[in-house]
Amino acid sequence: MPTNNWNTTSGSNESGVTGAAKFLTSTLGNTVGGVSKTVGGVTGAATRGLGDTVNSAAGSTGRPVGDALGNVGTGLEDGLRKWK
């Protein structure tokens, strides 16, 4: 009668295809998370800078538009920072 050496207990070290798949999905997830944080940071900084530029150039008349641009960028940055 053949015996198998498959370990079916939970919490064991995983090897082979399952271990490789978990490693790849973990690595991919971490990479996507890092990229999204970077994109959020760059986008947030750029839109805040654009909002400041509008505020400086247009004065009090353009302030609502400049502030709105800055707020959108900050919201996008916060959302992408938390997303993973």
C-alpha positions as CSV (number, residue, x, y, z in Angstrom):
1,M,0.0,0.0,0.0
2,P,1.6,3.3,-1.1
3,T,1.9,6.1,1.5
4,N,2.0,9.7,0.7
5,N,4.2,12.3,2.2
6,W,1.7,15.2,1.8
7,N,1.5,17.4,4.8
8,T,-2.1,18.4,5.2
9,T,-1.9,20.1,8.6
10,S,-2.6,23.8,8.7
11,G,0.1,26.1,9.8
12,S,2.9,24.0,8.3
13,N,5.7,25.4,6.1
14,E,4.5,25.4,2.6
15,S,6.7,24.4,-0.3
16,G,6.3,23.7,-4.0
17,V,3.6,25.3,-6.1
18,T,1.6,26.6,-3.1
19,G,4.6,28.3,-1.5
20,A,5.7,29.8,-4.8
21,A,2.2,31.1,-5.5
22,K,1.9,32.7,-2.1
23,F,5.3,34.3,-2.5
24,L,4.5,35.7,-5.9
25,T,1.1,37.1,-4.8
26,S,2.6,38.6,-1.7
27,T,5.4,40.2,-3.7
28,L,3.0,41.4,-6.3
29,G,0.7,42.9,-3.7
30,N,3.5,44.6,-1.9
31,T,4.8,46.0,-5.3
32,V,1.3,47.3,-6.2
33,G,0.9,48.8,-2.8
34,G,4.3,50.6,-3.0
35,V,3.6,51.9,-6.5
36,S,0.1,53.2,-5.5
37,K,1.6,55.0,-2.5
38,T,4.2,56.6,-4.8
39,V,1.7,57.6,-7.3
40,G,-0.5,59.0,-4.6
41,G,2.3,61.0,-3.1
42,V,3.4,62.5,-6.5
43,T,-0.2,63.2,-7.5
44,G,-1.0,64.8,-4.2
45,A,2.1,67.0,-4.2
46,A,1.5,68.0,-7.9
47,T,-2.1,69.0,-7.4
48,R,-1.3,70.9,-4.2
49,G,1.4,72.7,-6.0
50,L,-1.0,73.5,-8.9
51,G,-3.6,74.7,-6.4
52,D,-1.0,77.0,-4.7
53,T,-0.1,78.3,-8.2
54,V,-3.7,79.1,-9.0
55,N,-4.1,80.8,-5.6
56,S,-1.0,82.9,-6.2
57,A,-1.8,83.9,-9.7
58,A,-5.5,84.5,-9.4
59,G,-5.6,85.8,-5.8
60,S,-8.8,85.7,-3.9
61,T,-10.8,85.2,-7.0
62,G,-9.1,81.9,-7.9
63,R,-8.8,80.7,-4.3
64,P,-11.8,78.3,-4.4
65,V,-10.5,76.6,-7.5
66,G,-6.9,76.4,-6.1
67,D,-8.1,75.1,-2.8
68,A,-10.3,72.5,-4.5
69,L,-7.4,71.3,-6.6
70,G,-5.3,70.9,-3.5
71,N,-8.0,69.1,-1.6
72,V,-8.6,66.7,-4.5
73,G,-4.9,65.9,-4.6
74,T,-4.7,65.3,-0.8
75,G,-7.8,63.1,-0.9
76,L,-6.4,61.0,-3.7
77,E,-3.1,60.7,-1.9
78,D,-4.7,59.6,1.3
79,G,-6.9,57.1,-0.5
80,L,-4.0,55.5,-2.4
81,R,-1.9,55.4,0.7
82,K,-4.5,53.3,2.5
83,W,-5.3,51.1,-0.5
84,K,-3.7,47.8,-0.7
